Amino acid sequence: MKVNIDLYGHFLLSSQINYTCTYLADHFAGITHDNVQYFLKSRRFAPRMVWQQIKHQITLSPNGYLIFDDTVLNKDHSHRIELVRLQYLGKAHGLIKGIGVVNSVYYNPDMDQFWLIDYRIFSPETDCKTKLDHVQDMLMDSRYATVPLFKYLMGEGKTFYCPLKANRKIDDRRQQEPYKQVQEAFWSDRDVTGGKTVKLHKMPADTYFELFRVLVSPTRTDYVITNDLAQDDTDAAEQESSIRWKVEQFHREDKQITGIESCQCRLARSQRNHIALASLVWLRLKQVAYQTKKTVYQLKQHLIDDYLIHQLKQPSIAYA
């Protein structure tokens, strides 16, 4: 019997903790581990399938946001899986072995709903693209708040809010002083509440931005930069920038309920196909979650509720 996209998708959607080829073969009569592996390495599922699935479900808004960020699929125990490379993972506070994925999420603030609309796999060894190359299709994060990206977004007439690293160089004195790092800038009381107009190092001389300092905690200060020169409220700028956390919510859900990190196949094509189908599974769960007003976690847990009820009434293995 052949494995197909529906079977593999249902497997990722239904399984709770194990997402391996062996586990699927063990729970579906007529297929073997080799059948599942052959399916993953012989098919070609591309990122465009995400938009094909979501384009009739997404609700656009004139107030909508396009949010970009990358994540790392943890493969820290792998030794021979293609696409795996050392990458920084914030949760681990260091480098791990993993597969980098750049995601694009659309957020509708009127409905407080968001959708994955595109992604790219970071593999410079195979496509010679940096994350900034992918950015012009997608991406935004403080690591990507760089001159080429700013120029591109401004050239497209887009308004953006980006976290800015503390070591970025700025001019806040109208060329009266040399460029300095953001963290070295002086902040008056007015600057703290309303931001300051700055130039960014290596940007054209007549290009200005609004920079805001956000005190997250007594030991942490964040900086937000925007090309919206009319913005004069630090709290409002912080709120605009905080919209980016929707993509972090997506990353958390995707990793916890679809098994996107769990494929053990070695071939790059198999990993790409697994990532594509796991992304489609998240879209399906999110669609049902919006329809039923439940969380994706509740939907996933509900799949085993009947099993638990049955076991409590008629346990397969007696406790005593």
HUCORCOR-V173087 format. One record per pair of residues at least 4 apart in sequence whose C-alpha atoms are under 6 Angstrom apart, sorted by the first residue. I is the first residue (numbers start at 1). J is the second residue. If there is no record, write none. Layout:
BEGIN
{{I J} {I J}}
END
This chain:
BEGIN
{{1 30} {1 31} {5 9} {10 14} {11 15} {12 258} {13 281} {19 259} {19 262} {20 263} {21 33} {21 36} {22 33} {25 31} {25 32} {25 33} {34 38} {38 42} {40 270} {41 269} {41 270} {45 273} {47 119} {50 117} {51 55} {51 117} {54 58} {64 107} {64 108} {65 106} {65 107} {66 105} {66 106} {67 104} {67 105} {67 244} {68 103} {68 104} {68 138} {68 139} {68 140} {69 102} {69 103} {69 139} {69 140} {69 141} {70 101} {70 102} {70 103} {71 100} {71 101} {72 98} {72 99} {72 100} {73 98} {73 99} {73 261} {74 98} {75 97} {75 98} {76 96} {76 97} {81 266} {82 266} {82 267} {82 268} {83 99} {83 268} {84 98} {84 99} {85 97} {85 98} {86 95} {86 96} {86 97} {87 95} {87 96} {88 94} {88 95} {89 94} {100 121} {100 122} {101 120} {101 121} {101 122} {102 119} {102 120} {103 119} {104 117} {104 118} {104 119} {104 138} {105 115} {105 116} {105 117} {106 114} {106 115} {107 113} {107 114} {108 112} {108 113} {124 128} {124 129} {129 133} {134 138} {135 139} {140 144} {142 163} {142 164} {142 165} {151 155} {153 158} {154 158} {160 226} {161 225} {161 226} {161 241} {162 224} {162 225} {163 223} {163 224} {164 223} {164 224} {166 182} {166 183} {167 181} {167 182} {168 181} {168 182} {169 179} {169 180} {169 181} {169 201} {170 179} {170 180} {170 199} {170 200} {170 201} {171 179} {171 198} {171 199} {172 198} {187 191} {190 194} {191 195} {191 196} {193 234} {194 232} {194 233} {194 234} {195 211} {195 212} {196 210} {196 211} {197 209} {197 210} {198 208} {198 209} {199 208} {209 226} {209 227} {210 225} {210 226} {210 229} {211 224} {211 225} {212 223} {212 224} {212 234} {213 223} {214 221} {214 222} {214 223} {215 221} {216 220} {216 221} {250 254} {253 257} {254 258} {255 260} {258 278} {260 275} {260 278} {282 286} {285 296} {289 293} {289 294} {289 295} {289 296} {298 302} {310 314} {311 315}}
END
